[in-house]
Amino acid sequence: MVSLGYRLRASVPATGPEYQTRRFEARALAPSEGQELPIGSKAQMDLNIRGRVALVAGASAGLGEAVALALAREGVRLAVAARRIDRLEAVAARAKQLGAADARGFSLDLTDPASIAAMLDGVRSAFGDVDIVVLNGGGPKPGRFTDLTIDDWDGAYRLLLRSMLVLLDALVPAMRANGWGRIVALTSTSVKQPMETLALSNVFRTALVSALRTLADQVARDGVTVNSIATGRVDTDRLRSLYGDDQAKMREAGAGVPIGRVAQPEEFAPLVAFLCGQAASYVTGQTISIDGGLTRGLFG
Ligand SMILES: NC(=O)c1ccc[n+]([C@@H]2O[C@H](COP(=O)([O-])OP(=O)(O)OC[C@H]3O[C@@H](n4cnc5c(N)ncnc54)[C@H](OP(=O)(O)O)[C@@H]3O)[C@@H](O)[C@H]2O)c1
């Protein structure tokens, strides 16, 4: 169950059609003064996705791994995909311990269309139709606009945009036919506030968000929701590769965030899991920041 820091209890049975009204009683778990709520400890909300098939791309580490494990706690049948199969096997084993109905790793290189097709074949033959997909993978090469070559732009297009369009092309028809689906893309604050040294991210992640916003309207009446996350600074291999792998650099990266520190992946995952759940049935077409207040726009 997802951790939200407060208790929620459904007043209707946890089954039934998408449009069934659900009412919840919420009680704040206010920590006593000076006492902090431990991250990820108060798991109280049932997202009603037990047994659903969830595919998380880029799940061998970092944000994808954390999201996969959050979904595992909800009892999904979990497919985790990336290039490092040994790490995926470890994530799948942990997912089963946490409550996944099943969990398996699938080899995937997002830059290779044949690899995407083989991964999808494997997932479908193991689990059937995918109900939930988390679109995620490696970040692009850093660089200012004028530092980049046309090959860099081509490569980032294949990694960040084309790969996700291929996944959507393959997965959306079954979601629509089944009348239920959840699509969540992990992007970056660069889609709201371009970053000078991440030009490839600025361009292709914005294109992906725009594609998803367009898709959201088309599939909304089929029970399929489509949302994006604008990710701030989270302590993962990717952040360390951009900011350097020492504590001083991490503190520096955190100092620029209103919350005053970078996030841990476990703080990032619960909202993504929530968007994958039944409870988020009326949230679609959104790009939601998880960034500790980093994006300064009024609607950031
Ligand atoms: N962490 C942050 O602060 C932050 C902020 C904004 C945006 N983001 C973006 O969010 C995404 C996830 O970031 P992260 O921090 O979790 O990074 P990470 O710890 O480096 O993890 C990246 C994941 O993507 C997989 N991956 C990389 N290239 C792939 C490929 N060609 N095909 C399939 N899988 C691939 C990696 O697994 P394998 O190596 O096993 O393939 C790994 O599982 C990235 O796009 C990153 O740029 C991160």
The ligand as a Gaussian input file, in Angstrom:
#p B3LYP/6-31G(d) Opt

LIG

0 1
 N       17.570000      11.559000     -10.442000
 C       17.236000      12.785000     -10.769000
 O       17.469000      13.735000     -10.013000
 C       16.519000      13.042000     -12.081000
 C       16.012000      14.323000     -12.293000
 C       15.331000      14.583000     -13.468000
 C       15.176000      13.588000     -14.418000
 N       15.693000      12.345000     -14.165000
 C       15.519000      11.358000     -15.207000
 O       14.738000      10.272000     -14.718000
 C       15.146000       9.065000     -15.387000
 C       15.525000       8.031000     -14.342000
 O       16.582000       8.585000     -13.627000
 P       17.325000       7.912000     -12.394000
 O       17.759000       9.040000     -11.571000
 O       16.518000       6.808000     -11.856000
 O       18.611000       7.345000     -13.178000
 P       19.462000       6.021000     -12.913000
 O       19.566000       5.736000     -11.465000
 O       20.694000       6.229000     -13.709000
 O       18.554000       4.874000     -13.560000
 C       18.292000       4.863000     -14.946000
 C       17.554000       3.598000     -15.284000
 O       17.305000       3.589000     -16.692000
 C       17.871000       2.388000     -17.227000
 N       18.360000       2.663000     -18.576000
 C       19.344000       3.503000     -18.940000
 N       19.514000       3.458000     -20.274000
 C       18.621000       2.538000     -20.749000
 C       18.332000       2.025000     -22.026000
 N       18.982000       2.429000     -23.128000
 N       17.369000       1.092000     -22.151000
 C       16.695000       0.651000     -21.061000
 N       16.921000       1.104000     -19.829000
 C       17.887000       2.036000     -19.669000
 C       18.976000       2.002000     -16.277000
 O       19.197000       0.601000     -16.287000
 P       20.268000      -0.182000     -17.159000
 O       21.552000       0.572000     -17.066000
 O       20.289000      -1.526000     -16.480000
 O       19.724000      -0.248000     -18.546000
 C       18.330000       2.359000     -14.942000
 O       17.462000       1.339000     -14.537000
 C       16.335000       9.449000     -16.283000
 O       15.867000       9.681000     -17.583000
 C       16.831000      10.739000     -15.668000
 O       17.496000      11.564000     -16.576000
 C       16.352000      12.051000     -13.025000

